[in-house]
Amino acid sequence: MNKVDYFKKEYEMIKNSEYRDNLKKLVSMLPDYFFKVAASSTGKYHPSFTLGDAGLVRHSKAAFRIGYELLNNNTIGSVFNESEKELMLCGLLVHDGLKHGLVESKYTVFEHPILMANFLRENKDQFTWSDKEVNFIASVIETHMGEWTRDYQGNEVLTKPSNKYQKFVHMCDFLASRKFLDIKFDNNDIVE
């Protein structure tokens, strides 16, 4: 399995070649299970196109594409500069990269946003992103769950989005998880 090949079309949408190369490197570091599991381990919280083999890949592509389309809409995207847009897209593509934990668990690990953000920060020397860029991406990843900050025992574990970047990434992830949306895929690529 060549992990990097799963997102060829998405890389083409990243204009900054340095960001694109860093994103490919980050994708190559994701655990193998990311490329096999469904977006929802129970099937309860995501649309049908994200279920089954590679469903998490399709969910990530959908969140990325929603972000890409919104950021290219001048009414919405004009409040972000080009670097911010592309860094948010990088975050969207890998936001669920450790959804089942560092070592694969059967079900979603609630604190997966924190795990993925910390993974990026701990491996920052693998990339040419600046510390500021790494922290920007990590911050939009660790808050992508939005208002769902409490674990199954009611403990406050995650942080709510507090700035426009975090809120934008949450919105894209939220929309990609709505059951009423149906995005068509062919061989794990979005059908145009």
HUCOR-V15164 format. One record per residue. N is the residue number from 1. SS is DSSP state (H for helix, E for strand, - for the rest). PHI is phi in radians with two decimals (NA if undefined). OMEGA is omega in whole degrees, -180 to 180 (NA if undefined). Layout:
n ss phi omega
N SS PHI OMEGA
N SS PHI OMEGA
This chain:
n ss phi omega
1 - NA 173
2 - -1.71 -174
3 H -1.00 -175
4 H -1.08 -177
5 H -1.16 -178
6 H -1.12 -172
7 H -2.14 -178
8 H -0.95 -178
9 H -1.14 -179
10 H -1.20 178
11 H -1.05 -179
12 H -1.08 -179
13 - -1.49 176
14 - -1.63 -175
15 - -1.33 -177
16 - -1.31 -175
17 H -1.11 178
18 H -1.15 177
19 H -1.07 -179
20 H -1.05 179
21 H -1.13 177
22 H -1.11 180
23 H -1.11 177
24 H -1.05 179
25 H -1.08 180
26 H -1.10 178
27 H -1.05 -180
28 H -1.12 -178
29 - -1.58 -179
30 - -1.20 180
31 - -1.14 -178
32 H -0.97 -176
33 H -1.07 -179
34 H -0.93 -175
35 H -1.53 -176
36 - -2.13 -170
37 - -1.43 174
38 - -1.32 179
39 - -1.19 179
40 - -2.15 -177
41 - -1.18 179
42 - -1.84 -176
43 - 1.41 -174
44 - -1.43 -168
45 - -1.98 -178
46 - -2.43 -180
47 - -1.22 -173
48 H -1.05 -178
49 H -1.18 -179
50 H -1.77 -180
51 - -1.62 178
52 - 1.37 -177
53 - -0.98 179
54 - 1.16 178
55 H -1.08 179
56 H -1.19 175
57 H -1.09 -179
58 H -1.13 176
59 H -1.06 -180
60 H -1.12 177
61 H -1.13 180
62 H -1.13 179
63 H -1.07 178
64 H -1.04 -176
65 H -1.16 175
66 H -1.04 177
67 H -1.06 -179
68 H -1.03 -178
69 H -1.13 180
70 H -1.16 -180
71 H -1.21 178
72 - -1.57 173
73 - -1.60 -174
74 H -1.03 -180
75 H -1.10 -178
76 H -1.69 -173
77 H -1.31 -175
78 - -1.18 -179
79 - -1.50 179
80 - -2.11 174
81 - -1.48 -174
82 H -1.08 179
83 H -1.12 179
84 H -1.04 179
85 H -1.02 -175
86 H -1.24 177
87 H -1.19 176
88 H -1.13 178
89 H -1.11 176
90 H -1.03 178
91 H -1.08 179
92 H -1.06 -176
93 H -1.13 -176
94 H -1.99 -174
95 - -0.98 180
96 - -1.83 -175
97 - -1.00 178
98 - -2.12 -175
99 - -1.02 178
100 - -1.80 176
101 - 1.68 177
102 - -1.17 172
103 - -1.98 -172
104 - -0.96 171
105 - -1.83 -178
106 - -1.17 -176
107 - -2.05 176
108 - -0.99 175
109 - -1.57 -172
110 - -0.97 -176
111 - -1.48 -178
112 H -0.98 177
113 H -1.09 179
114 H -1.20 179
115 H -1.03 -178
116 H -1.20 179
117 H -1.09 179
118 H -1.16 177
119 H -1.03 179
120 H -1.10 -179
121 H -1.12 -178
122 H -1.20 -179
123 - -1.89 -175
124 H -0.99 180
125 H -1.22 178
126 H -1.39 -173
127 - -2.11 175
128 - -1.73 173
129 - -1.06 174
130 - -1.25 176
131 H -1.01 180
132 H -1.10 179
133 H -1.19 177
134 H -1.06 -180
135 H -1.16 176
136 H -1.09 180
137 H -1.08 -179
138 H -1.04 -177
139 H -1.19 178
140 H -1.35 176
141 H -1.27 -173
142 H -1.24 178
143 - -1.97 -173
144 - -1.18 -180
145 - -1.40 176
146 - 1.11 -176
147 - -1.34 -179
148 - -1.52 -174
149 - -1.92 -177
150 E -1.81 178
151 - -1.33 -175
152 - -1.17 176
153 - -1.66 179
154 - 1.53 179
155 - -1.37 175
156 E -1.28 -175
157 - -1.99 -175
158 - -1.81 179
159 - -1.82 177
160 - -1.27 174
161 - -1.08 -178
162 - -2.19 179
163 - -2.20 -174
164 H -1.12 -180
165 H -1.26 179
166 H -1.12 180
167 H -1.16 179
168 H -1.13 -180
169 H -1.09 176
170 H -1.02 -179
171 H -1.01 -179
172 H -1.14 177
173 H -1.12 179
174 H -1.02 180
175 H -1.09 -180
176 H -1.18 -179
177 - -1.77 -177
178 - -1.35 -176
179 - -1.17 -178
180 - -1.36 177
181 - -1.54 179
182 - -2.25 178
183 - -1.76 -177
184 - -1.47 178
185 E -2.17 170
186 E -2.31 -178
187 - 0.94 178
188 - 1.16 173
189 E -1.97 179
190 E -1.13 178
191 - -1.41 -179
192 - -1.36 NA
